[in-house]
Amino acid sequence: MCAGASLGQAPSPTPSPVTTGKTPVIVIPGMTGSTLYDKRTDEQVWFRLRRPKGDDLRLPISTSLERNRDNLEPRDIIRGVRIASFLPEIEIYERLIYALEKRGGYREATFDQPGIDAHQDTFYVFPYDWRRDNVENARLLVRRIEALKAKLKKPNLKFNIVAHSMGGLIARYAAMYGDADIPAGNLSPNWSGSRHLDKIFLLGTPNEGAILSLRGILEGYSPTSPILTPLIQSFNRADVFTIPSVLQLLPTNESLIIYNENFEKLPVDLYEPNTWDEYDWSIWEDKVFKENFSKEEQRQARPFFTVALRRAKRFHDAIRAATRAGKIPVAFYLIGGDCKDTPTAALVLWDEKKARWETVIRPRSFTRTDGTRISEEEVKAKLTAKGDGTVTLKSLVNDSAPEEDRARYLPVFGGMFQCEDHTRLVTSSDIQDKLLGLLK
């Protein structure tokens, strides 16, 4: 860890009076945090209260991840969702935007039309297609910044980034590798993207992945906010299977914990396709597989998944690659929850009647093969750790890295942790006050 880093409850900086000349800010949302529109019909596909007939959040599947594109495009971050006229609007990123404008003295601009004096006192939002590869979106971010600096004629301009959840992984890669694909061979970041960046704030970023991603792959997703129920738009297991970014949210092998019925840790390689067959996680073993995929997609399913898994492993390796030498010219600040029971491990149990493995991530009681009854509380103690309900504090602070090497993986200059839910890290006024005190 860098000298002077504070990985505990940092004192709350008092927001200073609004001043001019502040470094511009880029807000990067988390997964599912950007709207998606169908370019052909101009119809909003994500997010909607009801899933339109005929819409398809699934990407094409083939072994060429780069070419697996459809007609959906991102247009904005999700600012708020209104379920019904008699219910209050659920704010996603609107409160953060409001805080930047009203309490921080920033004004919103766009990458395409930054306006006058957009090199200061300005913030931008970076919507992206959250289904696609994180490296692709990180490179897109760098190109957007470079084009913006050219328009502003400010070649030395730097930005602060406020990134939520998966958006933090995109920001990290952009800083470490710039507009470059994952290098072949041994990985050593050159921090070429850092010439555009000053401070990066990671809010609830799963730096070591999240076991809830495995549950999402096995069961499908509802929107992350617990207020949004499955009665409204979600995406199912077939949708999730086609989305490479979900695999890039899986736990790293170094942080992965899979238990057997005796709570003995199993030696599981999550990025080996045969592992998914062994534990009955593979979608092609599902009864509904043929109903959800064409014959050609069925033929492509395993080769595609193999490539996507390897890409996810390589992505993790890239952002975990240690800096060999030299000072890292960007400052990272961690912001997260530290009191919520958060899934951190999985339990695999053999179901004798079904002759298959059952994976338990949501704690519940069970009976061992020797007849011993294990209570839900015992399971909960093994399968959860403190965090924000979605991302554990251990994942946020990169806990599995060796203490002496941690700063070379993720150079942290400060941390602020408090009792808050994952989706509320961007809406908490207390966190916003601390953030505004550090955004200079």
N, C-alpha and C positions, 0 to 999 in steps of 0.2 A: 504494500500500500504506500502511496506517496506520502512523503512527509507532510504532516499537518492535516492529514485526512481525518475526518470525524465520522466514524460509523456507529453512531448512537443517536440519541435524541439531541439534535443540534438546537442551540438556543434560537428562539423565534426572532428573526431580524425584524425590526420595526420598519414597515414600509416608509420610505423617505418621500418627501414631497415630490410630485411629478416634475421631472426636469426634461429638458430637450437634449438631443444628441445621443439618445440611447441606441445601443447596438440593435439592429433589426432581428426579429425573431421568426422562426419557422415552426409551426405546430404540425406534428405528425401524429395522426390517430393510430389506434390499435387495429387489430383484425376486426373486420366487419364495420369499421368506423367510417368508411367512405361510401357514398351513394354509388350505385351502378345503374347506368341507363343503356337501353338497347338503341344502338345508333340507327337502326333501320326504322324503328317506330317512334323514337324519341320518348319511349315509355320508361318510367322509373321501375326497375326490377328489384333493386335493393336500396333502401329498406321500405317495405310496405306492410300494412297491417294484415293483409291477406295475400297469399301468393297467387299471382295472376295465372290463369289457365294458359298453358303453353309456354310459360317462362321456363328457363333452364339455367340454373346457376352452375351447372356442371361444365367443366372445360373438356374439350376433346382430349382423348388419351392416346398417346403414342410414345415411343422412346425418344422423340425429339421434343423436349419440354418447351423449348423456345417457340416451336411452331404450333403448339397446342393453344390456339386462340379462338375466340368466338366474337360475337358482335357487341359485347358489353364493354362499357368504358366508364371510368370514374369521373365525376364532375365536381363534387364538393365533399367536405367532411359532413358527417351527420350531426346536425346542430341540435335537433330536438325531434321528438316523436309524439304525436297526439293520438291516443288510442280512440277516444270518443269525446264528443263535445262536452259531456258532463264530467269528464275526468281531467285533471291538470296535465299539462304537457310534461313529458319526461325529458329532461334536459340531458343531453349527452355531452357535447362540447360547447354548448352555448354559454354556460356560466364562465368557462375559461376565457372565451372570447370577450365576454362582457367585462371580466376582470382586467384583461389586457387593455381594453379601451377606456373604461371608466375610472379604474383605479391606477392603471399603469401609464396612462397617457399615450398609448399606441393607437395607430389607425391601421385599418386593414387595407392591404393592397393585393394585387394579383401578380403572378409571375409574368403574365402577358402584358399587363397594363399597370406598371408599378406607380406611375404618376410622378409628380415633382417631389424632390427631396426624399425619395423612397429609400435612401441609404441610411436613414435614421428614423427613430420613433415609429417604426412600421413593423407590422407582423404579416406573415403570409401563412396560408394553410396549404398543406401538401396532400391532397387526396390521391389515392393510388388504388389499383386493382389488387385488393388484399388476397385474392385467390392465387396470385402468381408468385413466382420465385422471389424471395427477399433480395437476392443479389440484383435481379433485374430492376426492382424498385429502388434499391440503393443507387444504382448507376443512373437511373432516371432522375433521382433527386439531385445528384451531382451535376448532370447536364442542365437541369433547370436553373440551378444556382449559377453555373457558368454563363448561361445565356442572359440571366438577369443582370449579372455584373457587367456584361458587355453592353447591355442597354443603358445601364446607369453610368457607364464609363468610370467605374470604380473597381479597378483590377485588384486592389488590396483589401476590399471590403470583406469583413467577416460577419458571420451570423451566429446567434445563439439558437439552439434547438430545444424545444420542449416536446418530448416524445412519450407517448403513452403505450404501454404494453409492447406488442410486437413492433410498433413504430420505433422503439428503442433499438431493436436488433438491426433495423434498416439504417438508423443513424450511425450505429457503431460500425457497420460494414462500410458505409460511405466515408467515414472518417479514416478508417484503416486502409482502404484500398482504392478510394476514389472511383473513377469510371473505368474499372477493370473487372474482368471476370475473375473467379477464384483461380489463383495461380496454380500451375501444375507443380508437382514435386513437393519439396519441403516448403512449408508456409512460414513467411516472415513478413508481417505488415510493414509497408513503407510509409504509412500515414499520409499518403498523397492528398487525400480529401481534407485533411486538417487545415490546409491553407485557406479553406473557405469558412472554417468554424472556430469559434472561441470556446463557448461552454455548451455542454450537452446535458440536459436534465432527463434522466430516465425515471419515468413514473410507472412503477409496477412492471418493469420489464423482466421477462423470464430469461435472464442471462444464462441459466442452465436448463431452460425448458420447464415444462409444466406437465405433470402426469394427467391433468384434466384433458390434455390434447389426445392422449390415448383413449380416454373415455369418449371424447367427441368422435374419434375415428370409428370406434366400436358401436356407438349409439346414435351418432348425428348430433347436431347442435341446435340449441335455441339461442337467441341473442343473449349476450353475457349478463345483461341486467336482470336481477332476480325479479324485478317488477314485471318484465315482459314475459308473459306466459306462453306455453306451446300453442295456445289457441291462435296466436298470430304467427307471422312469418318465421320460419326456421329453415334449416336445410338438413336433409336426411343423410343416412350413411352412404348412399350412392353418390350424392353431391360431394360429400367430404372426401371420398376416395379419390376424386379427380383433382383435388386442390393441393398443389405441392407445398404451399406455405404452412399448411397444418402439420406436415411431417417435420418442418423446420422449427416447430414449437415443441416437439417431443423432448423429453429429458435427454441430456447427454448420457452416454454410457457411464461416465464417471460419477454422475449424480443419481442414476437410475436405481430404484429399489423395488424389486419384485420378490415377494415372500411366498413360501409354500405354507401349508396349513399349520405348521409348527413355528411359523414366523422365522424361518431360516432363509437368509437371503440367497436367491438363486443366481447363478452366473448367466445372465441373459444379455445377448447382444441384440439390442432393439433395432439395429440397422442391417441385420442379416435377414433376408426374406424367409429363409427356412424357419426362423424363430416364429414368424407369424403363422406359419402352417402348424408348427408344433403346439402352439397354445390356442389354436382355433380362432385366431384373429383375422385371418384372410377373408376378404369379402367373397372370393370365388367359391368358398365353402358354404355360403349362405343359400338358403332355399330360394330366395327372391333374386339371386344374382342374374339369372336368365331373364327375369321380368324387367330388370332395370337397364340392361345393357344389350346392345345389338350383338350379333354373332361376331362381327369384326371387333367390337369393343371387348368382347369376352376373350378373343384371341390375343388382344393387346394388353389385357389387364395385368398379368403377372410381369411381362417385360417392362411395361410402363412403371409399375410399382417398384420394381427393382432399381430402375434408373432414378426414380424420385427419392427412394430411400438413400441411395448412395450420394445423391446431391445434398440431401439434408445432412448426412454425416459430414460431408465435405464443408458445408456451410458452418456447422458447429466447429469443426476443426479450424476454419479460417478465422472466426471471431474469437476463438480461444488461443490462437497462435501467439506465443510470447514475443514481445519486442526484444530483439537481440541487443541493441545498443542505442544510445542516444536518448535525449529527452523527448518525451511524447508531448507534442505541442497543442494539446486540447485537454480541457478540464471536464471531468465527468462528475455529476452530482446524482446521488441515488435518493429517490423519494418513494416510500412504500409503507404498507401496513405491517404491523408487527404483533397483532393480538388475535386475529381471527383464526379459527381452526381451518386449515387449508390442506387439501389433498397433497400428499407428498410421496405416496407409495401405492403399489397394487398388490393384491393377494390373489393367487391362482389356486382354485380348488377343483378337484376332480369330481365330476358329477357322474356317479355310477349308472344311474338310470338313463341318462342321455349319452353316456360314453363319450364325453367331451369335457374340456376344461371350461370353467366359469371364472371370469375375471371380476374381482370385486375392487372397486375404487371408492364407492360411496359406502361408508362403514355400516355393517350390519352383523348380527350374530350368526354363527354357523356351528355345525357339529363336526368334529374331526372324525376321521375314519375309525378311531379307537373308541368312539362314543362320547368323548369329552365335549361338553358344551362350552363354547367361547362366547362371551357376552359382547354386545355392541360396543360397550365402553372399552373393553380390552382391544377390540379391533381398531377403534378410533385412536387409541393411544399409539398404535403402530402405523396407521395409515395417514395421520395428519401431523402437521407441524404449524407453527405460528407464521402468519403471513397476512394477506389481504383477502383471503377466501378463494383466490384463483392462483396467485403466484406466492410461493413461500418466500420468507425473508432470506432463507439460505440461497435460493435461486437468484434473487435480486442482487445479493452481495457477492455472488460467485464463490460460494463457500467451499466447493470441492477442490478449488485450485490450492496448491500448497501455499501456506502463509507467506513464505519467503519470496514466492514468485507472483503473488496475487496482483501486485501493481503492474507487472509486465503483461498481464492478461487484460486487466481492466483497471486503469489508473484512476482511482477515486480521490477527489479532492474534498468531498463533503457528503454527508448523508443526513436525511431527516426522516424519522420513522414515527408513526403514530397509529392509533387504532382507527383504521379506515378500510372500507371495502374497495375492491379493485376498481369498479366502475366509478366510484366517488372520489378517487384520487384527483380527478380533474375538476370536480365540482365543489370540493371542500374549500370554504373561504379561508380557513386557517392555513391550509397548504398553499393556497393562492397568495396569501400575504407573505409567506416565507419565500415563495418563488419570485414574487415581484421584488422582494428585498435583495435577491441575488442576481436578478436580470439587470445588468448595467451595461 
